[in-house]
Amino acid sequence: MSESKQCVFFWQGLDKKAHKVKGFMLSPSKVSVKFTLKQKSIQIIRIERKDRSLFWHLFHREKRADITLLTRQIGTLLRAGLPILDVLKMIEKSQKKYGMKAILSKIIENLENGNPLSSSLKLSSKHFDKVDIELVLCGEMVGDLATIFERIYHYRITFKKNTEKVFNALIYPISVLFASALVIQTLTSHVLPQFKSMLNGFSAPMPRLTQQVISITEALNSYLLPLFIFTFFTIGLGYLLSTQSTSFRFRISRLLLCLPLIGDLIRKSSIARFSRTFSLTLQADISIINCLTISASTTNNYYYKGIIKAMTTDITAGTPIYIAIRKTKAFPIIVEQMAMIGEQTGKLDEVFSNITEIYEQEVSDTVLSMEKVLEPAIILILGGIVALIVISMYLPIFNLMTVLG
């Protein structure tokens, strides 16, 4: 049963000694919960599904930030010398979110059944990335899970910060444009028509500028509903195609890279994400092929996902990594040159860690540049539009004063 189809159930019962016990369980159905509890010789009192209500989604649904905090807690407690099973039980008892309790309960159950932690995390692959699972597997092999969980925590935090930078850079101009569009729409659909009616009542001549502005706004208003329907339909169709077609996702991702400013930001953030994942997994002594496979699975841009998969195929066939990078034509020449040096010196992990620092800094610089360019440009353009509308409203007033005078 896939992770995505599993639900959170709360159960109460009596154990063999007739003591009351309770807990949360991730399971596909109530029947499955009953079967599991009977195997543990628990007499069932109540089973209730918990993940359907709005209250649940607001206060008890597990989020990515909760999993990130969990990795930090595990790393800290393991560093203190506690066994992993005790660590998970302590964290599970302290959790207030039912969703997190259910996830931890499932992991603990699998550990108690003799399964390794990495395979237990796979059962919650919806919440733990492939890179998390592979790193934990390596940590189990070398016997240093504390260091691995600390690395996972820092990796997740850095990824969150970089994602927020890109998101904020993209959402700022969109939100300003949306707010300005509402103001302009209010002026053109309510204020201007009233001025037109007032002028017609006084039989005053309407200035040419006012006539042109009113004609444009009336045309825009007549197309507003069809435009809204078309936009909604296009977005819905695009989402449907993106969930069904890998080639469509690839083309859209490649198209986004061609956009001015935004494309450069997406490219740099994708390279930074790939480099960080690749260097982190190399430091854990994972093979280059597996490192590339993990990096491809954690890359959000489907164009770069396809590029990394093509690199994996070439490197598997014996091609040096810097040659594979050159063949893609998707990376700047500095990445190719640094990869060549890293391969020749046997320090690929250090080299890609340096590449990460370079491109994460470039992402920050690009975001600042976008803000410096877009903010005054948006203000000037929208200010000009509003000024034009205001002037077109005041010109008739001056004409009306002349007529009345």
KEPADO-822658 format. One record per residue (C-alpha): residue number from 0; residue in three letters; x, y, z. Coordinates in nm, 3 decimals, decimal comma. Layout:
<pts>
nr; rest; X; Y; Z
NUM; ALA; X; Y; Z
...
</pts>
This chain:
<pts>
nr; rest; X; Y; Z
0; MET; 0,000; 0,000; 0,000
1; SER; 0,148; 0,337; -0,097
2; GLU; 0,232; 0,594; 0,165
3; SER; 0,003; 0,851; 0,008
4; LYS; -0,304; 0,633; 0,072
5; GLN; -0,233; 0,583; 0,441
6; CYS; -0,446; 0,752; 0,706
7; VAL; -0,396; 0,842; 1,071
8; PHE; -0,599; 0,642; 1,324
9; PHE; -0,629; 0,691; 1,700
10; TRP; -0,688; 0,373; 1,898
11; GLN; -0,761; 0,275; 2,258
12; GLY; -0,755; -0,070; 2,409
13; LEU; -0,650; -0,307; 2,688
14; ASP; -0,323; -0,500; 2,694
15; LYS; -0,269; -0,852; 2,829
16; LYS; -0,266; -0,719; 3,186
17; ALA; -0,593; -0,528; 3,131
18; HIS; -0,411; -0,194; 3,144
19; LYS; -0,547; 0,083; 2,926
20; VAL; -0,325; 0,164; 2,628
21; LYS; -0,364; 0,408; 2,340
22; GLY; -0,176; 0,540; 2,043
23; PHE; -0,176; 0,661; 1,684
24; MET; -0,120; 0,446; 1,379
25; LEU; -0,057; 0,506; 1,008
26; SER; -0,262; 0,254; 0,818
27; PRO; -0,462; 0,226; 0,494
28; SER; -0,785; 0,121; 0,671
29; LYS; -0,955; 0,054; 1,003
30; VAL; -0,949; -0,318; 0,924
31; SER; -0,571; -0,307; 0,897
32; VAL; -0,548; -0,130; 1,235
33; LYS; -0,765; -0,399; 1,397
34; PHE; -0,546; -0,672; 1,249
35; THR; -0,225; -0,510; 1,379
36; LEU; -0,368; -0,457; 1,728
37; LYS; -0,493; -0,816; 1,749
38; GLN; -0,145; -0,938; 1,659
39; LYS; -0,020; -0,746; 1,963
40; SER; -0,292; -0,910; 2,179
41; ILE; -0,464; -0,575; 2,243
42; GLN; -0,837; -0,581; 2,317
43; ILE; -0,981; -0,296; 2,110
44; ILE; -1,202; -0,033; 2,276
45; ARG; -1,208; 0,237; 2,009
46; ILE; -1,059; 0,315; 1,670
47; GLU; -1,111; 0,657; 1,516
48; ARG; -0,976; 0,816; 1,198
49; LYS; -0,824; 1,156; 1,278
50; ASP; -0,703; 1,312; 0,953
51; ARG; -1,032; 1,427; 0,796
52; SER; -1,128; 1,742; 0,986
53; LEU; -1,022; 2,102; 0,927
54; PHE; -0,899; 2,109; 1,289
55; TRP; -0,661; 1,825; 1,203
56; HIS; -0,516; 2,000; 0,898
57; LEU; -0,469; 2,324; 1,092
58; PHE; -0,312; 2,188; 1,411
59; HIS; -0,212; 1,821; 1,382
60; ARG; -0,107; 1,758; 1,022
61; GLU; 0,265; 1,692; 0,992
62; LYS; 0,462; 1,941; 0,782
63; ARG; 0,807; 1,942; 0,625
64; ALA; 0,929; 2,177; 0,900
65; ASP; 0,822; 1,918; 1,161
66; ILE; 1,032; 1,648; 0,991
67; THR; 1,328; 1,888; 0,975
68; LEU; 1,299; 1,958; 1,348
69; LEU; 1,273; 1,583; 1,408
70; THR; 1,609; 1,523; 1,237
71; ARG; 1,768; 1,783; 1,465
72; GLN; 1,619; 1,627; 1,778
73; ILE; 1,735; 1,279; 1,675
74; GLY; 2,088; 1,404; 1,600
75; THR; 2,113; 1,588; 1,934
76; LEU; 1,988; 1,294; 2,143
77; LEU; 2,204; 1,042; 1,958
78; ARG; 2,505; 1,267; 2,018
79; ALA; 2,423; 1,242; 2,390
80; GLY; 2,475; 0,865; 2,366
81; LEU; 2,113; 0,740; 2,374
82; PRO; 2,009; 0,436; 2,164
83; ILE; 1,801; 0,519; 1,854
84; LEU; 1,493; 0,332; 1,980
85; ASP; 1,494; 0,523; 2,310
86; VAL; 1,544; 0,848; 2,123
87; LEU; 1,242; 0,789; 1,901
88; LYS; 1,023; 0,686; 2,195
89; MET; 1,120; 1,000; 2,388
90; ILE; 1,040; 1,224; 2,092
91; GLU; 0,713; 1,038; 2,023
92; LYS; 0,595; 1,096; 2,382
93; SER; 0,677; 1,468; 2,363
94; GLN; 0,498; 1,523; 2,030
95; LYS; 0,174; 1,719; 2,035
96; LYS; 0,085; 1,671; 1,669
97; TYR; -0,108; 1,350; 1,605
98; GLY; 0,040; 1,319; 1,257
99; MET; 0,396; 1,315; 1,392
100; LYS; 0,296; 1,070; 1,664
101; ALA; 0,160; 0,833; 1,398
102; ILE; 0,478; 0,856; 1,186
103; LEU; 0,706; 0,796; 1,484
104; SER; 0,486; 0,513; 1,611
105; LYS; 0,520; 0,335; 1,277
106; ILE; 0,899; 0,378; 1,268
107; ILE; 0,930; 0,253; 1,627
108; GLU; 0,714; -0,050; 1,549
109; ASN; 0,935; -0,144; 1,254
110; LEU; 1,251; -0,103; 1,461
111; GLU; 1,108; -0,325; 1,735
112; ASN; 1,035; -0,587; 1,467
113; GLY; 1,407; -0,598; 1,388
114; ASN; 1,412; -0,376; 1,077
115; PRO; 1,691; -0,119; 1,027
116; LEU; 1,611; 0,251; 1,058
117; SER; 1,669; 0,320; 0,687
118; SER; 1,405; 0,066; 0,579
119; SER; 1,168; 0,203; 0,846
120; LEU; 1,206; 0,552; 0,700
121; LYS; 1,122; 0,414; 0,356
122; LEU; 0,775; 0,332; 0,487
123; SER; 0,735; 0,707; 0,537
124; SER; 0,892; 0,808; 0,205
125; LYS; 0,624; 1,077; 0,172
126; HIS; 0,798; 1,260; 0,456
127; PHE; 1,162; 1,156; 0,418
128; ASP; 1,350; 1,232; 0,095
129; LYS; 1,558; 0,973; -0,086
130; VAL; 1,872; 1,158; 0,023
131; ASP; 1,762; 1,124; 0,388
132; ILE; 1,711; 0,751; 0,355
133; GLU; 2,040; 0,687; 0,170
134; LEU; 2,239; 0,893; 0,420
135; VAL; 2,081; 0,706; 0,713
136; LEU; 2,171; 0,377; 0,542
137; CYS; 2,535; 0,492; 0,522
138; GLY; 2,520; 0,608; 0,884
139; GLU; 2,403; 0,261; 0,989
140; MET; 2,694; 0,103; 0,799
141; VAL; 2,962; 0,320; 0,963
142; GLY; 2,786; 0,339; 1,300
143; ASP; 2,758; 0,719; 1,316
144; LEU; 2,391; 0,811; 1,289
145; ALA; 2,436; 1,124; 1,503
146; THR; 2,659; 1,294; 1,244
147; ILE; 2,432; 1,183; 0,960
148; PHE; 2,118; 1,331; 1,121
149; GLU; 2,306; 1,657; 1,190
150; ARG; 2,402; 1,673; 0,821
151; ILE; 2,045; 1,599; 0,715
152; TYR; 1,918; 1,879; 0,939
153; HIS; 2,162; 2,136; 0,796
154; TYR; 2,086; 2,017; 0,442
155; ARG; 1,711; 2,062; 0,494
156; ILE; 1,751; 2,404; 0,660
157; THR; 1,975; 2,532; 0,379
158; PHE; 1,735; 2,401; 0,115
159; LYS; 1,443; 2,574; 0,292
160; LYS; 1,629; 2,907; 0,303
161; ASN; 1,723; 2,890; -0,066
162; THR; 1,369; 2,790; -0,167
163; GLU; 1,227; 3,083; 0,031
164; LYS; 1,468; 3,323; -0,142
165; VAL; 1,352; 3,209; -0,485
166; PHE; 0,985; 3,207; -0,381
167; ASN; 1,002; 3,557; -0,232
168; ALA; 1,179; 3,688; -0,541
169; LEU; 0,899; 3,552; -0,761
170; ILE; 0,601; 3,630; -0,538
171; TYR; 0,690; 3,995; -0,468
172; PRO; 0,632; 4,134; -0,820
173; ILE; 0,326; 3,911; -0,865
174; SER; 0,164; 4,036; -0,542
175; VAL; 0,239; 4,401; -0,626
176; LEU; 0,099; 4,359; -0,976
177; PHE; -0,213; 4,190; -0,842
178; ALA; -0,279; 4,461; -0,584
179; SER; -0,219; 4,734; -0,842
180; ALA; -0,448; 4,562; -1,091
181; LEU; -0,728; 4,570; -0,832
182; VAL; -0,679; 4,945; -0,781
183; ILE; -0,674; 5,013; -1,154
184; GLN; -0,980; 4,791; -1,208
185; THR; -1,170; 4,983; -0,938
186; LEU; -1,082; 5,317; -1,098
187; THR; -1,172; 5,209; -1,450
188; SER; -1,490; 5,014; -1,372
189; HIS; -1,648; 5,243; -1,111
190; VAL; -1,495; 5,590; -1,105
191; LEU; -1,449; 5,660; -1,476
192; PRO; -1,805; 5,557; -1,575
193; GLN; -1,944; 5,799; -1,314
194; PHE; -1,742; 6,081; -1,463
195; LYS; -1,868; 5,988; -1,808
196; SER; -2,232; 5,999; -1,691
197; MET; -2,176; 6,333; -1,518
198; LEU; -2,021; 6,490; -1,827
199; ASN; -2,300; 6,359; -2,048
200; GLY; -2,554; 6,517; -1,812
201; PHE; -2,394; 6,858; -1,854
202; SER; -2,345; 6,811; -2,231
203; ALA; -1,980; 6,901; -2,179
204; PRO; -1,724; 6,803; -2,444
205; MET; -1,509; 6,508; -2,343
206; PRO; -1,129; 6,546; -2,389
207; ARG; -0,968; 6,311; -2,637
208; LEU; -0,744; 6,152; -2,372
209; THR; -1,047; 6,072; -2,154
210; GLN; -1,231; 5,923; -2,453
211; GLN; -0,933; 5,698; -2,533
212; VAL; -0,892; 5,582; -2,173
213; ILE; -1,265; 5,505; -2,142
214; SER; -1,262; 5,316; -2,475
215; ILE; -0,963; 5,108; -2,364
216; THR; -1,112; 5,027; -2,022
217; GLU; -1,450; 4,934; -2,172
218; ALA; -1,276; 4,700; -2,415
219; LEU; -1,070; 4,546; -2,133
220; ASN; -1,377; 4,504; -1,910
221; SER; -1,568; 4,331; -2,190
222; TYR; -1,286; 4,077; -2,227
223; LEU; -1,221; 4,037; -1,854
224; LEU; -1,452; 3,738; -1,794
225; PRO; -1,343; 3,544; -2,107
226; LEU; -0,980; 3,617; -2,014
227; PHE; -1,037; 3,489; -1,659
228; ILE; -1,203; 3,169; -1,789
229; PHE; -0,924; 3,116; -2,043
230; THR; -0,654; 3,167; -1,776
231; PHE; -0,827; 2,932; -1,531
232; PHE; -0,870; 2,669; -1,804
233; THR; -0,507; 2,702; -1,917
234; ILE; -0,371; 2,666; -1,562
235; GLY; -0,595; 2,363; -1,499
236; LEU; -0,495; 2,199; -1,827
237; GLY; -0,127; 2,271; -1,758
238; TYR; -0,152; 2,114; -1,412
239; LEU; -0,328; 1,807; -1,554
240; LEU; -0,067; 1,763; -1,827
241; SER; 0,218; 1,810; -1,578
242; THR; 0,086; 1,524; -1,364
243; GLN; 0,041; 1,293; -1,664
244; SER; 0,328; 1,376; -1,900
245; THR; 0,699; 1,377; -1,812
246; SER; 0,788; 1,530; -2,148
247; PHE; 0,546; 1,821; -2,083
248; ARG; 0,708; 1,888; -1,744
249; PHE; 1,049; 1,876; -1,913
250; ARG; 0,945; 2,132; -2,178
251; ILE; 0,784; 2,367; -1,925
252; SER; 1,093; 2,349; -1,700
253; ARG; 1,315; 2,427; -1,999
254; LEU; 1,087; 2,713; -2,104
255; LEU; 1,108; 2,867; -1,756
256; LEU; 1,488; 2,876; -1,789
257; CYS; 1,451; 3,100; -2,097
258; LEU; 1,259; 3,371; -1,910
259; PRO; 1,453; 3,693; -1,840
260; LEU; 1,578; 3,729; -1,479
261; ILE; 1,355; 3,447; -1,350
262; GLY; 1,519; 3,187; -1,576
263; ASP; 1,867; 3,280; -1,452
264; LEU; 1,748; 3,255; -1,090
265; ILE; 1,592; 2,910; -1,147
266; ARG; 1,909; 2,788; -1,325
267; LYS; 2,139; 2,899; -1,042
268; SER; 1,915; 2,758; -0,770
269; SER; 1,892; 2,423; -0,956
270; ILE; 2,272; 2,402; -0,987
271; ALA; 2,311; 2,494; -0,620
272; ARG; 2,059; 2,226; -0,515
273; PHE; 2,227; 1,961; -0,732
274; SER; 2,576; 2,051; -0,606
275; ARG; 2,473; 2,047; -0,240
276; THR; 2,298; 1,709; -0,267
277; PHE; 2,585; 1,562; -0,471
278; SER; 2,858; 1,683; -0,231
279; LEU; 2,661; 1,573; 0,078
280; THR; 2,610; 1,220; -0,054
281; LEU; 2,974; 1,197; -0,170
282; GLN; 3,087; 1,289; 0,183
283; ALA; 2,886; 0,991; 0,308
284; ASP; 3,095; 0,760; 0,081
285; ILE; 2,804; 0,679; -0,148
286; SER; 2,907; 0,579; -0,501
287; ILE; 2,902; 0,850; -0,769
288; ILE; 2,625; 0,674; -0,963
289; ASN; 2,401; 0,654; -0,655
290; CYS; 2,488; 1,016; -0,568
291; LEU; 2,371; 1,128; -0,911
292; THR; 2,055; 0,917; -0,887
293; ILE; 1,971; 1,073; -0,549
294; SER; 2,052; 1,422; -0,680
295; ALA; 1,818; 1,372; -0,977
296; SER; 1,535; 1,257; -0,749
297; THR; 1,564; 1,563; -0,525
298; THR; 1,588; 1,823; -0,807
299; ASN; 1,265; 2,020; -0,855
300; ASN; 1,337; 2,139; -1,211
301; TYR; 1,250; 1,856; -1,452
302; TYR; 1,490; 1,984; -1,717
303; TYR; 1,784; 1,945; -1,478
304; LYS; 1,640; 1,618; -1,353
305; GLY; 1,662; 1,484; -1,710
306; ILE; 2,011; 1,632; -1,754
307; ILE; 2,140; 1,461; -1,438
308; LYS; 1,989; 1,129; -1,549
309; ALA; 2,169; 1,166; -1,885
310; MET; 2,493; 1,236; -1,696
311; THR; 2,436; 0,920; -1,489
312; THR; 2,404; 0,712; -1,806
313; ASP; 2,727; 0,857; -1,951
314; ILE; 2,927; 0,813; -1,629
315; THR; 2,801; 0,455; -1,594
316; ALA; 2,945; 0,392; -1,942
317; GLY; 3,286; 0,520; -1,824
318; THR; 3,272; 0,888; -1,920
319; PRO; 3,455; 1,121; -1,677
320; ILE; 3,216; 1,339; -1,481
321; TYR; 3,347; 1,667; -1,623
322; ILE; 3,299; 1,538; -1,979
323; ALA; 2,944; 1,430; -1,891
324; ILE; 2,879; 1,781; -1,752
325; ARG; 3,020; 1,939; -2,070
326; LYS; 2,798; 1,724; -2,294
327; THR; 2,481; 1,848; -2,125
328; LYS; 2,554; 2,215; -2,211
329; ALA; 2,336; 2,300; -1,911
330; PHE; 2,613; 2,399; -1,668
331; PRO; 2,846; 2,702; -1,677
332; ILE; 3,206; 2,627; -1,777
333; ILE; 3,327; 2,694; -1,421
334; VAL; 3,132; 2,389; -1,299
335; GLU; 3,295; 2,172; -1,567
336; GLN; 3,645; 2,302; -1,483
337; MET; 3,603; 2,259; -1,108
338; ALA; 3,463; 1,907; -1,159
339; MET; 3,770; 1,820; -1,370
340; ILE; 4,002; 1,943; -1,093
341; GLY; 3,803; 1,753; -0,830
342; GLU; 3,813; 1,431; -1,032
343; GLN; 4,187; 1,461; -1,093
344; THR; 4,269; 1,534; -0,728
345; GLY; 4,014; 1,289; -0,581
346; LYS; 3,834; 1,569; -0,396
347; LEU; 3,500; 1,581; -0,577
348; ASP; 3,306; 1,628; -0,253
349; GLU; 3,508; 1,937; -0,155
350; VAL; 3,491; 2,082; -0,506
351; PHE; 3,112; 2,044; -0,530
352; SER; 3,078; 2,187; -0,180
353; ASN; 3,264; 2,496; -0,310
354; ILE; 3,037; 2,504; -0,619
355; THR; 2,740; 2,499; -0,382
356; GLU; 2,872; 2,800; -0,190
357; ILE; 2,935; 2,991; -0,515
358; TYR; 2,588; 2,934; -0,657
359; GLU; 2,400; 2,980; -0,331
360; GLN; 2,571; 3,319; -0,304
361; GLU; 2,480; 3,390; -0,668
362; VAL; 2,117; 3,306; -0,591
363; SER; 2,122; 3,561; -0,307
364; ASP; 2,286; 3,820; -0,534
365; THR; 2,036; 3,753; -0,815
366; VAL; 1,743; 3,796; -0,576
367; LEU; 1,881; 4,131; -0,459
368; SER; 1,939; 4,239; -0,820
369; MET; 1,583; 4,142; -0,916
370; GLU; 1,443; 4,342; -0,626
371; LYS; 1,652; 4,646; -0,726
372; VAL; 1,541; 4,622; -1,090
373; LEU; 1,178; 4,512; -1,052
374; GLU; 1,071; 4,733; -0,763
375; PRO; 1,136; 5,072; -0,932
376; ALA; 1,024; 4,938; -1,272
377; ILE; 0,690; 4,820; -1,133
378; ILE; 0,640; 5,146; -0,942
379; LEU; 0,716; 5,355; -1,251
380; ILE; 0,491; 5,155; -1,485
381; LEU; 0,197; 5,125; -1,247
382; GLY; 0,241; 5,482; -1,125
383; GLY; 0,230; 5,597; -1,486
384; ILE; -0,091; 5,404; -1,552
385; VAL; -0,261; 5,542; -1,240
386; ALA; -0,141; 5,895; -1,322
387; LEU; -0,282; 5,863; -1,675
388; ILE; -0,621; 5,755; -1,536
389; VAL; -0,626; 6,037; -1,280
390; ILE; -0,535; 6,297; -1,546
391; SER; -0,807; 6,161; -1,774
392; MET; -1,054; 6,213; -1,488
393; TYR; -0,944; 6,568; -1,402
394; LEU; -0,936; 6,700; -1,759
395; PRO; -1,319; 6,673; -1,793
396; ILE; -1,357; 6,858; -1,461
397; PHE; -1,159; 7,152; -1,600
398; ASN; -1,374; 7,143; -1,918
399; LEU; -1,689; 7,130; -1,705
400; MET; -1,573; 7,433; -1,505
401; THR; -1,519; 7,618; -1,835
402; VAL; -1,871; 7,526; -1,955
403; LEU; -2,032; 7,631; -1,626
404; GLY; -1,824; 7,950; -1,617
</pts>
